[in-house]
Amino acid sequence: MKRYVTTVLLAITVLAVLCAAADANVTITVSNSREFLEALGSDRVIEMAPGTYNLSEWDPILNNQPEQAPPYPNLGRDGAPTLANGVSWSEVFDGGELVLDGIKNLTIRSSSAQRNAQHGGAIEREGIVVDPRYAFVLKFVGCSDITIEGLTAAHSEGGYCDGGVFGFENSSRITITGTEMFGSGTYGLQLLNVSDMRVALSAIYECTYGIMTVSGGENISFERCSFAYNREYTLVGVYGTKNMSFTDCGFTGNSGYYMFGVQDTAISVSDTIFADNVTDSPIEDSPNVSFTDCEFDEAVG
C-alpha cells in the first residue's frame, strides 16, 4: 500500500509539472516583420530585436491595391506569413488592418528595453509601422492579459477619419508601459468596453483627431504619461466609463475644441501639468472632470 501511495503521489507530481510547463509562456525573439506576424498568438512573449517593423510589407489586401501603394515584392516572392488562429487581416479604406481576436496572455516587448531595464539604462524602443492611413497599427478584439512594453507604434503617414494606433474592443487586463503612440489618422488609443487597463510612462503625440476616445468599460488609468501636439476635435473623449484617472501626466501643445469631453460619467485628473494647449474653453472648467493639484498654463483659442 505504501508503495502504491508513493507511486500515485509521484504521478500527480509529474502531472502537475507537465501542466505547469504547458501553461508557461513561450518566449519568441523576432527580428523582422514576417517573424513578428508569425509569432503573434496566445500564451507567449514576443521580444523584438532592434529595428522598424513595417507590417504592411505582408499585407495581402494592400498588395492587391497598387493604386494605394506600390506592392511589396517580398509578399509575392516568399508567400504570405502563416498567422495563428485569431490573427487576421481586415480590409479598410486604403489597405489592410491586422486584427487580433480572442488572443489571451500575450506580451509584446522590446528586447533592448528589457535588457536596459535590467541594467538600469535608458529605454530603447523597437517600432511597429503600417502604411494604410485608415488602419489601426494593431487592433485587439475580445482579448485579455495583453502587455505592450517599450515600443513605438505609428503610421508612416497620418490620415483622417479612421485609423488609430491601438484599438481595443471588449478586452480586459491591458498594460502598456514605456511605449510611444503617434502619427495616427485618428487617436492614439480607441477603447470600447475595456476594463482593467493601465498605461504608464508612455506618450501619445501628433495624432490628427485627438488623443483618445474611450467608451464604456471601467478601471482605466494613465500614470506619468505625456500627450503632446495632438489636434482637431475633442482631445480626450470619455463616454460612460467608470473609474478612469490621469495621474502625474503632462498635456503640452495640443489643440482642439475641448481638451476633455466627458459624458455619462466623471473622471479624475491629479498632479498633472497643462501647458501651451489651445482649446475653445479653459481646460480647468471641463465638465465632469475633477482636477486635483494640477497646473494650467494654456492659451484659449
Backbone hydrogen bonds in HBPLUS format (Angstrom, degrees):
<---DONOR---> <-ACCEPTOR-->    atom                        ^
c    i                          cat <-CA-CA->   ^        H-A-AA   ^      H-
h    n   atom  resd res      DA  || num        DHA   H-A  angle D-A-AA Bond
n    s   type  num  typ     dist DA aas  dist angle  dist       angle   num
A0005-VAL N   A0001-MET O   2.89 MM   4  6.18 162.8  1.92 155.8 159.5     1
A0006-THR N   A0002-LYS O   2.95 MM   4  6.16 159.3  1.99 146.9 152.8     2
A0007-THR N   A0003-ARG O   2.91 MM   4  6.12 154.4  1.98 145.3 152.2     3
A0008-VAL N   A0004-TYR O   2.91 MM   4  6.20 157.6  1.96 151.9 157.8     4
A0009-LEU N   A0005-VAL O   2.90 MM   4  6.13 164.2  1.92 153.7 157.8     5
A0010-LEU N   A0006-THR O   2.94 MM   4  6.12 154.3  2.01 145.4 152.6     6
A0011-ALA N   A0007-THR O   2.95 MM   4  6.18 155.0  2.01 145.3 152.1     7
A0012-ILE N   A0008-VAL O   2.91 MM   4  6.20 156.3  1.97 150.6 157.1     8
A0013-THR N   A0009-LEU O   2.94 MM   4  6.17 157.0  1.99 146.1 152.4     9
A0014-VAL N   A0010-LEU O   2.93 MM   4  6.18 163.7  1.96 152.9 156.6    10
A0015-LEU N   A0011-ALA O   2.92 MM   4  6.11 159.8  1.96 147.2 153.2    11
A0016-ALA N   A0012-ILE O   2.89 MM   4  6.12 155.5  1.95 148.6 155.2    12
A0017-VAL N   A0013-THR O   2.98 MM   4  6.26 156.5  2.03 149.7 155.9    13
A0018-LEU N   A0014-VAL O   2.93 MM   4  6.19 158.6  1.98 150.8 156.7    14
A0019-CYS N   A0015-LEU O   2.88 MM   4  6.11 156.6  1.94 149.3 155.9    15
A0020-ALA N   A0016-ALA O   2.92 MM   4  6.12 158.8  1.97 147.5 153.4    16
A0021-ALA N   A0017-VAL O   2.92 MM   4  6.14 154.6  1.99 145.9 153.0    17
A0022-ALA N   A0018-LEU O   2.89 MM   4  6.13 148.5  1.99 142.4 151.4    18
A0023-ASP N   A0019-CYS O   2.95 MM   4  6.23 142.2  2.10 143.9 154.0    19
A0024-ALA N   A0020-ALA O   3.03 MM   4  6.18 126.9  2.32 139.8 153.3    20
A0024-ALA N   A0021-ALA O   3.28 MM   3  5.14 138.4  2.47  91.9 103.2    21
A0026-VAL N   A0043-ASP O   3.41 MM  17  6.73 164.0  2.44 131.1 130.5    22
A0045-VAL N   A0026-VAL O   2.76 MM  19  6.06 158.9  1.81 147.2 151.3    23
A0028-ILE N   A0045-VAL O   2.74 MM  17  6.12 164.2  1.77 170.2 175.9    24
A0047-GLU N   A0028-ILE O   2.85 MM  19  6.11 160.6  1.89 147.3 153.9    25
A0030-VAL N   A0047-GLU O   2.88 MM  17  6.25 160.5  1.91 162.1 167.3    26
A0049-ALA N   A0030-VAL O   2.84 MM  19  6.05 171.8  1.85 169.5 172.4    27
A0036-PHE N   A0032-ASN O   3.02 MM   4  6.27 154.2  2.09 149.9 158.1    28
A0037-LEU N   A0033-SER O   3.00 MM   4  6.22 164.6  2.02 151.5 154.1    29
A0038-GLU N   A0034-ARG O   3.04 MM   4  6.29 162.4  2.07 153.5 158.3    30
A0039-ALA N   A0035-GLU O   2.99 MM   4  6.06 128.1  2.27 138.5 151.6    31
A0039-ALA N   A0036-PHE O   3.12 MM   3  5.12 135.8  2.32  96.4 109.0    32
A0043-ASP N   A0104-LYS O   2.90 MM  61  6.34 152.7  1.97 151.2 160.3    33
A0043-ASP N   A0105-ASN O   2.96 MM  62  4.77 110.3  2.46 105.6 123.1    34
A0044-ARG N   A0105-ASN O   3.12 MM  61  6.70 143.9  2.25 152.5 163.3    35
A0107-THR N   A0044-ARG O   3.02 MM  63  6.45 157.4  2.08 153.7 159.7    36
A0046-ILE N   A0107-THR O   2.73 MM  61  6.03 170.3  1.73 162.3 164.7    37
A0109-ARG N   A0046-ILE O   2.91 MM  63  6.23 169.4  1.92 176.4 177.5    38
A0048-MET N   A0109-ARG O   2.88 MM  61  6.21 159.8  1.93 156.1 162.9    39
A0111-SER N   A0048-MET O   3.01 MM  63  5.29 170.5  2.02 130.8 132.5    40
A0127-GLY N   A0051-GLY O   3.21 MM  76  6.52 167.4  2.23 150.8 154.4    41
A0053-TYR N   A0127-GLY O   2.68 MM  74  5.87 166.1  1.69 153.5 158.4    42
A0129-VAL N   A0053-TYR O   2.91 MM  76  5.99 166.0  1.93 143.4 143.8    43
A0057-GLU N   A0054-ASN O   3.23 MM   3  5.96 167.6  2.25 117.1 120.9    44
A0055-LEU N   A0129-VAL O   2.95 MM  74  6.27 142.3  2.09 169.3 175.8    45
A0058-TRP N   A0055-LEU O   3.08 MM   3  5.95 167.5  2.10 122.7 126.3    46
A0059-ASP N   A0056-SER O   3.20 MM   3  4.70 173.0  2.21 103.2 102.9    47
A0063-ASN N   A0059-ASP O   3.00 MM   4  6.16 153.5  2.07 149.8 158.1    48
A0064-ASN N   A0061-ILE O   3.13 MM   3  5.33 141.4  2.29 100.1 110.9    49
A0065-GLN N   A0062-LEU O   2.98 MM   3  5.10 161.9  2.01 111.1 114.1    50
A0068-GLN N   A0065-GLN O   2.83 MM   3  5.55 155.3  1.89 124.4 131.6    51
A0077-ARG N   A0073-PRO O   3.08 MM   4  6.19 152.2  2.16 151.6 160.2    52
A0078-ASP N   A0074-ASN O   2.88 MM   4  5.79 174.6  1.88 154.5 156.1    53
A0079-GLY N   A0075-LEU O   3.05 MM   4  5.24 133.5  2.27 130.5 138.6    54
A0087-VAL N   A0084-ALA O   3.08 MM   3  5.60 150.6  2.17 140.4 138.9    55
A0101-ASP N   A0086-GLY O   2.68 MM  15  4.73 168.4  1.70 149.3 153.0    56
A0088-SER N   A0099-VAL O   3.06 MM  11  5.46 158.8  2.11 150.9 157.6    57
A0099-VAL N   A0088-SER O   2.83 MM  11  5.46 174.3  1.84 169.8 171.7    58
A0090-SER N   A0097-GLU O   2.78 MM   7  5.06 155.9  1.84 141.6 150.0    59
A0097-GLU N   A0090-SER O   2.72 MM   7  5.06 144.4  1.85 141.4 153.7    60
A0092-VAL N   A0095-GLY O   2.86 MM   3  5.46 174.7  1.86 153.7 153.8    61
A0139-LYS N   A0098-LEU O   3.16 MM  41  6.33 147.7  2.26 157.5 165.6    62
A0100-LEU N   A0139-LYS O   2.75 MM  39  6.10 167.2  1.77 168.6 173.2    63
A0141-VAL N   A0100-LEU O   2.81 MM  41  6.12 164.2  1.83 161.7 162.8    64
A0102-GLY N   A0141-VAL O   2.82 MM  39  6.29 158.1  1.86 161.7 168.8    65
A0144-SER N   A0103-ILE O   3.15 MM  41  6.73 150.4  2.24 149.0 156.9    66
A0105-ASN N   A0144-SER O   2.97 MM  39  6.41 145.4  2.09 142.0 152.9    67
A0106-LEU N   A0145-ASP O   3.07 MM  39  6.55 135.7  2.28 141.7 154.7    68
A0147-THR N   A0106-LEU O   2.91 MM  41  6.36 157.9  1.96 153.7 159.0    69
A0108-ILE N   A0147-THR O   2.81 MM  39  6.19 162.2  1.84 159.7 163.9    70
A0149-GLU N   A0108-ILE O   2.91 MM  41  6.32 159.1  1.96 156.6 161.4    71
A0110-SER N   A0149-GLU O   3.05 MM  39  6.50 146.0  2.17 155.9 166.2    72
A0114-GLN N   A0110-SER O   3.13 MM   4  6.38 152.6  2.20 144.0 150.8    73
A0115-ARG N   A0111-SER O   3.09 MM   4  6.35 158.6  2.14 144.2 149.4    74
A0116-ASN N   A0112-SER O   2.87 MM   4  6.02 166.3  1.89 150.6 154.7    75
A0117-ALA N   A0113-ALA O   2.87 MM   4  5.94 152.5  1.95 143.3 150.8    76
A0118-GLN N   A0114-GLN O   3.16 MM   4  6.36 150.0  2.25 142.1 149.4    77
A0119-HIS N   A0115-ARG O   3.17 MM   4  6.47 138.0  2.35 141.3 152.7    78
A0119-HIS N   A0116-ASN O   3.12 MM   3  5.06 126.6  2.42  92.5 106.4    79
A0120-GLY N   A0116-ASN O   2.80 MM   4  5.75 100.7  2.43 141.4 159.2    80
A0121-GLY N   A0116-ASN O   2.70 MM   5  4.52 146.5  1.81 139.4 139.6    81
A0120-GLY N   A0117-ALA O   3.47 MM   3  5.07 165.5  2.49  94.2  98.1    82
A0152-THR N   A0126-GLU O   2.73 MM  26  6.00 144.0  1.86 151.5 152.8    83
A0128-ILE N   A0152-THR O   2.86 MM  24  6.18 154.6  1.92 141.0 147.7    84
A0154-ALA N   A0128-ILE O   2.99 MM  26  6.49 154.7  2.06 160.8 168.8    85
A0130-VAL N   A0154-ALA O   3.26 MM  24  6.87 141.2  2.42 144.7 155.8    86
A0156-SER N   A0130-VAL O   3.00 MM  26  6.13 158.3  2.05 152.9 155.3    87
A0137-VAL N   A0165-VAL O   2.91 MM  28  4.93 128.6  2.18 121.0 136.5    88
A0138-LEU N   A0165-VAL O   3.25 MM  27  6.69 156.7  2.31 164.8 169.6    89
A0167-GLY N   A0138-LEU O   3.12 MM  29  6.56 158.9  2.17 151.5 157.3    90
A0140-PHE N   A0167-GLY O   2.71 MM  27  5.99 171.0  1.71 159.2 160.8    91
A0169-GLU N   A0140-PHE O   2.83 MM  29  6.23 149.2  1.92 153.3 163.7    92
A0142-GLY N   A0169-GLU O   2.86 MM  27  6.20 161.2  1.89 155.7 161.8    93
A0172-SER N   A0143-CYS O   3.02 MM  29  6.62 148.2  2.12 147.2 156.5    94
A0145-ASP N   A0172-SER O   3.07 MM  27  6.58 139.7  2.24 139.1 151.2    95
A0146-ILE N   A0173-ARG O   3.09 MM  27  6.59 137.4  2.28 143.0 155.5    96
A0175-THR N   A0146-ILE O   2.87 MM  29  6.31 157.5  1.92 160.0 166.5    97
A0148-ILE N   A0175-THR O   2.84 MM  27  6.32 156.3  1.90 157.5 165.6    98
A0177-THR N   A0148-ILE O   2.95 MM  29  6.44 158.4  2.00 161.1 168.1    99
A0150-GLY N   A0177-THR O   2.93 MM  27  6.33 159.5  1.97 147.6 153.8   100
A0180-GLU N   A0151-LEU O   2.89 MM  29  6.38 154.3  1.96 147.7 154.8   101
A0153-ALA N   A0180-GLU O   2.85 MM  27  6.28 141.4  2.00 157.0 169.7   102
A0182-PHE N   A0153-ALA O   3.17 MM  29  6.64 161.0  2.21 161.2 167.0   103
A0185-GLY N   A0163-GLY O   2.91 MM  22  5.03 137.1  2.10 170.4 163.7   104
A0165-VAL N   A0187-TYR O   3.04 MM  22  6.66 143.6  2.17 150.7 161.0   105
A0166-PHE N   A0188-GLY O   3.16 MM  22  6.41 171.0  2.17 151.7 152.6   106
A0190-GLN N   A0166-PHE O   3.12 MM  24  6.56 150.7  2.21 156.3 161.9   107
A0168-PHE N   A0190-GLN O   2.97 MM  22  6.38 163.2  2.00 162.5 167.0   108
A0192-LEU N   A0168-PHE O   2.91 MM  24  6.26 155.7  1.97 157.6 165.2   109
A0170-ASN N   A0192-LEU O   2.80 MM  22  6.23 152.2  1.87 160.1 169.3   110
A0195-SER N   A0171-SER O   3.09 MM  24  6.65 152.2  2.17 148.4 156.8   111
A0173-ARG N   A0195-SER O   3.01 MM  22  6.47 140.4  2.17 144.2 156.4   112
A0174-ILE N   A0196-ASP O   3.02 MM  22  6.48 141.1  2.18 134.1 146.1   113
A0198-ARG N   A0174-ILE O   2.89 MM  24  6.33 155.9  1.95 156.5 162.3   114
A0176-ILE N   A0198-ARG O   2.92 MM  22  6.40 159.6  1.97 157.4 163.0   115
A0200-ALA N   A0176-ILE O   2.88 MM  24  6.37 158.7  1.93 160.2 167.4   116
A0178-GLY N   A0200-ALA O   3.14 MM  22  6.68 139.7  2.31 143.7 155.5   117
A0203-ALA N   A0179-THR O   2.94 MM  24  6.43 155.5  2.00 149.9 155.4   118
A0181-MET N   A0203-ALA O   2.79 MM  22  6.12 161.0  1.83 156.8 163.3   119
A0205-TYR N   A0181-MET O   3.04 MM  24  6.58 150.9  2.13 149.9 159.0   120
A0183-GLY N   A0205-TYR O   3.29 MM  22  6.92 141.1  2.45 144.7 155.5   121
A0208-THR N   A0184-SER O   3.31 MM  24  6.35 166.1  2.33 142.5 145.9   122
A0209-TYR N   A0186-THR O   2.99 MM  23  4.36 157.1  2.04 130.6 126.1   123
A0188-GLY N   A0211-ILE O   2.92 MM  23  5.45 138.9  2.09 125.8 136.1   124
A0189-LEU N   A0211-ILE O   3.40 MM  22  6.87 152.1  2.48 144.2 152.1   125
A0213-THR N   A0189-LEU O   3.12 MM  24  6.61 147.5  2.23 148.5 158.2   126
A0191-LEU N   A0213-THR O   2.87 MM  22  6.26 167.2  1.89 162.9 166.6   127
A0215-SER N   A0191-LEU O   2.88 MM  24  6.18 155.6  1.94 147.9 155.8   128
A0193-ASN N   A0215-SER O   2.77 MM  22  6.13 171.1  1.78 166.7 169.9   129
A0218-GLU N   A0194-VAL O   3.07 MM  24  6.60 134.7  2.28 129.9 141.4   130
A0196-ASP N   A0218-GLU O   2.96 MM  22  6.46 142.7  2.10 143.7 155.6   131
A0197-MET N   A0219-ASN O   2.96 MM  22  6.46 148.5  2.06 148.1 158.2   132
A0221-SER N   A0197-MET O   2.96 MM  24  6.41 158.6  2.00 155.5 161.8   133
A0199-VAL N   A0221-SER O   2.89 MM  22  6.22 159.1  1.94 153.8 160.9   134
A0223-GLU N   A0199-VAL O   2.86 MM  24  6.30 158.1  1.91 157.1 164.5   135
A0201-LEU N   A0223-GLU O   3.00 MM  22  6.55 147.4  2.11 156.8 166.4   136
A0226-SER N   A0202-SER O   2.90 MM  24  6.40 154.3  1.97 150.7 159.3   137
A0204-ILE N   A0226-SER O   2.90 MM  22  6.41 153.6  1.97 158.1 166.4   138
A0228-ALA N   A0204-ILE O   3.09 MM  24  6.60 146.5  2.21 143.6 153.8   139
A0206-GLU N   A0228-ALA O   3.16 MM  22  6.76 142.5  2.31 147.4 158.5   140
A0231-ARG N   A0207-CYS O   3.17 MM  24  6.57 154.5  2.24 163.2 170.9   141
A0211-ILE N   A0235-LEU O   2.74 MM  24  5.07 146.1  1.86 124.7 136.4   142
A0212-MET N   A0235-LEU O   3.10 MM  23  6.56 158.1  2.15 158.7 165.4   143
A0237-GLY N   A0212-MET O   3.06 MM  25  6.38 166.9  2.08 150.1 150.8   144
A0214-VAL N   A0237-GLY O   2.71 MM  23  6.06 159.9  1.75 158.9 165.9   145
A0239-TYR N   A0214-VAL O   2.83 MM  25  6.23 150.0  1.92 154.3 164.3   146
A0216-GLY N   A0239-TYR O   2.84 MM  23  6.18 167.5  1.85 160.3 163.0   147
A0242-LYS N   A0217-GLY O   3.07 MM  25  6.45 164.3  2.10 144.7 143.3   148
A0219-ASN N   A0242-LYS O   2.83 MM  23  6.32 140.0  1.99 147.6 160.6   149
A0220-ILE N   A0243-ASN O   3.09 MM  23  6.54 147.0  2.20 141.1 151.2   150
A0245-SER N   A0220-ILE O   3.00 MM  25  6.58 149.6  2.10 153.1 162.6   151
A0222-PHE N   A0245-SER O   2.93 MM  23  6.24 143.0  2.07 142.1 154.0   152
A0247-THR N   A0222-PHE O   2.83 MM  25  6.22 155.0  1.90 160.3 168.9   153
A0224-ARG N   A0247-THR O   2.92 MM  23  6.34 161.6  1.96 162.3 168.3   154
A0250-GLY N   A0225-CYS O   2.95 MM  25  6.46 145.6  2.07 155.2 164.6   155
A0227-PHE N   A0250-GLY O   2.82 MM  23  6.15 155.6  1.88 162.8 170.8   156
A0252-THR N   A0227-PHE O   2.92 MM  25  6.33 156.6  1.98 151.2 158.9   157
A0229-TYR N   A0252-THR O   3.06 MM  23  6.59 146.3  2.18 147.6 158.0   158
A0255-SER N   A0230-ASN O   2.97 MM  25  6.47 156.2  2.03 152.4 160.1   159
A0232-GLU N   A0255-SER O   2.97 MM  23  6.43 115.3  2.41 136.6 150.9   160
A0235-LEU N   A0258-TYR O   2.95 MM  23  6.34 168.9  1.96 163.7 164.3   161
A0236-VAL N   A0259-MET O   2.83 MM  23  5.95 132.4  2.06 139.8 154.6   162
A0261-GLY N   A0236-VAL O   2.89 MM  25  6.16 164.4  1.92 154.5 153.8   163
A0238-VAL N   A0261-GLY O   2.88 MM  23  6.18 167.4  1.89 152.8 155.6   164
A0263-GLN N   A0238-VAL O   2.94 MM  25  6.35 160.3  1.98 158.1 163.6   165
A0240-GLY N   A0263-GLN O   2.92 MM  23  6.26 161.4  1.96 166.0 162.8   166
A0268-SER N   A0244-MET O   3.18 MM  24  6.65 160.9  2.22 151.5 156.5   167
A0246-PHE N   A0268-SER O   2.91 MM  22  6.37 144.2  2.03 146.6 158.2   168
A0270-SER N   A0246-PHE O   2.91 MM  24  6.28 161.6  1.94 155.7 161.1   169
A0248-ASP N   A0270-SER O   2.97 MM  22  6.37 153.2  2.05 146.0 154.7   170
A0273-ILE N   A0249-CYS O   3.07 MM  24  6.52 154.1  2.14 151.1 152.2   171
A0251-PHE N   A0273-ILE O   2.86 MM  22  6.25 163.7  1.88 164.5 170.0   172
A0275-ALA N   A0251-PHE O   2.92 MM  24  6.35 164.7  1.94 165.3 170.1   173
A0253-GLY N   A0275-ALA O   3.11 MM  22  6.66 151.4  2.20 150.5 159.4   174
A0278-VAL N   A0254-ASN O   2.81 MM  24  6.29 157.7  1.86 155.8 163.2   175
A0256-GLY N   A0278-VAL O   2.99 MM  22  6.50 151.5  2.08 161.9 170.9   176
A0280-ASP N   A0257-TYR O   2.87 MM  23  5.05 160.2  1.91 128.3 134.9   177
A0267-ILE N   A0288-ASN O   3.07 MM  21  6.58 154.1  2.14 156.1 161.7   178
A0290-SER N   A0267-ILE O   2.93 MM  23  6.28 167.6  1.95 158.0 161.9   179
A0269-VAL N   A0290-SER O   2.78 MM  21  6.01 162.3  1.81 167.2 163.9   180
A0292-THR N   A0269-VAL O   2.84 MM  23  6.28 148.4  1.94 154.5 162.0   181
A0271-ASP N   A0292-THR O   2.88 MM  21  6.41 148.1  1.98 157.6 167.5   182
A0295-GLU N   A0272-THR O   2.99 MM  23  6.43 154.0  2.06 147.1 154.3   183
A0274-PHE N   A0295-GLU O   2.79 MM  21  5.99 155.1  1.85 152.5 161.0   184
A0297-ASP N   A0274-PHE O   2.76 MM  23  5.91 140.8  1.91 145.6 158.7   185
A0276-ASP N   A0297-ASP O   2.79 MM  21  6.25 152.7  1.86 153.1 146.1   186
A0299-ALA N   A0277-ASN O   2.85 MM  22  5.82 129.8  2.11 145.8 161.4   187
A0301-GLY N   A0279-THR O   2.73 MM  22  5.33 139.7  1.88 135.5 145.8   188
A0285-ASP N   A0282-PRO O   3.12 MM   3  5.56 157.8  2.17 110.2 117.1   189
A0286-SER N   A0283-ILE O   3.00 MM   3  5.43 158.6  2.04 123.6 123.6   190
